[in-house]
Every structure is written in structure tokens, then in C-alpha cells.
């Protein structure tokens, strides 16, 4: 009985991994395209041509408490200060995809 439960758990884990990873890869690809079209004009390579210190690098995101998917999604959606709101230009899914992309790139130091 114990072996059957372990087999079921392993099968479930493998099934989850196989069907989750492609969706994440797709989000990153779409996020990169969305970022390139809508964001790179001001944030090329994670920089900020308007306000240098407020870039998309990992340290700056942490400093300004913008290092979560929720925080980035909120600022892309609603804007803040010089940052335009994109809720009328992007769908909620596209906003989520670009936020995911920004976090992933910050982890890689935009390389």
C-alpha cells in the first residue's frame, strides 16, 4: 500500500512539472515581447532613462519594495509618478507576463 501511494505521488509530481513548465516558458517569451514593445524605450536592459536610481535591477526593486509579482503588476497596471499606467493598453494576462519577465530578468541581472 505504501508503495502505491509513493507511486501516485511521484506520478502526480511529474505530471505537474511537465504541464507547468511550458506555461512558464510561454509567459517569459510573451513577457519579453511585451517588454520589448512597451517598456524597453525607458527600461532598456533594466535601466531607467528617466530616473536612473529607479531601475529594474534586483537591488533597486528590493529598495523600493517592488520585488514581487504583485508590486510589479500593480505599477504596470496603475502607473506611478513618471511611470504610465498600462491597464488600458495591456490585458491582465499580458501585465502578468511582463511582470514575470521583469522579475526573472532582475534575478539574472538583465544578462
C-alpha positions in Angstrom: 0.0 0.0 0.0 2.8 2.4 0.9 4.5 1.8 -2.5 1.2 2.5 -4.3 0.9 5.9 -2.5 4.5 6.8 -3.3 4.0 5.8 -6.9 0.8 8.0 -7.1 2.6 11.0 -5.5 5.6 10.7 -7.8 3.3 10.4 -10.9 1.4 13.5 -9.7 4.6 15.5 -9.2 6.0 14.5 -12.7 2.6 15.3 -14.3 2.6 18.7 -12.6 6.1 19.6 -13.7 5.5 18.5 -17.3 2.4 20.6 -17.6 3.5 23.7 -15.6 7.0 24.4 -17.1 5.8 25.1 -20.7 3.3 27.6 -19.5 6.0 29.4 -17.6 8.3 29.4 -20.6 5.5 30.8 -22.7 4.9 33.6 -20.2 8.5 34.6 -20.3 8.6 34.6 -24.1 5.4 36.7 -24.3 6.7 38.9 -21.4 9.9 39.5 -23.3 8.0 40.6 -26.4 5.6 42.8 -24.5 8.6 44.4 -22.6 10.4 45.0 -25.8 7.5 46.8 -27.4 6.1 48.7 -24.4 8.8 49.1 -21.8 12.3 49.0 -23.4 12.1 52.6 -24.5 12.6 53.7 -20.9 13.9 50.5 -19.4 16.4 49.1 -21.8 18.4 46.3 -20.2 16.6 47.0 -16.9 17.8 50.6 -16.7 15.7 53.7 -16.4 16.4 56.6 -18.8 14.1 58.9 -16.8 15.2 58.3 -13.2 18.5 56.4 -13.0 18.1 55.1 -9.5 14.7 53.7 -10.1 15.7 50.9 -12.5 14.6 47.3 -12.7 17.7 45.8 -11.2 17.3 43.4 -8.3 18.7 45.8 -5.6 16.6 48.7 -6.8 13.4 46.6 -6.9 14.2 45.5 -3.3 15.0 49.0 -2.1 11.7 50.3 -3.4 9.7 47.2 -2.3 8.9 46.4 -5.9 10.5 42.9 -5.8 7.3 40.9 -6.0 5.0 39.9 -8.8 2.1 41.7 -7.1 4.0 45.0 -6.8 5.3 45.0 -10.4 1.8 44.0 -11.6 0.3 46.9 -9.7 2.7 49.5 -11.0 2.4 48.3 -14.6 -1.4 48.3 -14.3 -1.8 51.7 -12.5 1.4 53.5 -13.1 3.1 55.8 -10.6 4.8 59.2 -10.9 6.6 59.2 -14.3 5.5 55.6 -15.0 2.5 55.4 -17.2 -0.4 53.1 -16.5 -0.9 50.2 -18.9 -4.3 48.9 -17.8 -5.9 50.4 -20.9 -3.2 49.1 -23.3 -2.5 45.6 -22.0 -4.7 42.8 -20.8 -4.3 41.5 -17.2 -2.6 38.4 -18.7 -0.1 40.5 -20.6 0.6 42.6 -17.5 1.2 39.3 -15.5 3.5 38.1 -18.3 5.6 41.2 -18.4 5.8 41.3 -14.6 7.1 37.7 -14.6 9.6 38.6 -17.2 10.9 41.6 -15.2 11.4 39.5 -12.1 13.2 36.8 -14.0 15.5 39.3 -15.7 16.2 41.0 -12.4 17.3 37.7 -11.0 19.6 37.2 -13.9 20.9 40.8 -13.6 19.4 41.6 -17.0 22.0 39.5 -18.8 
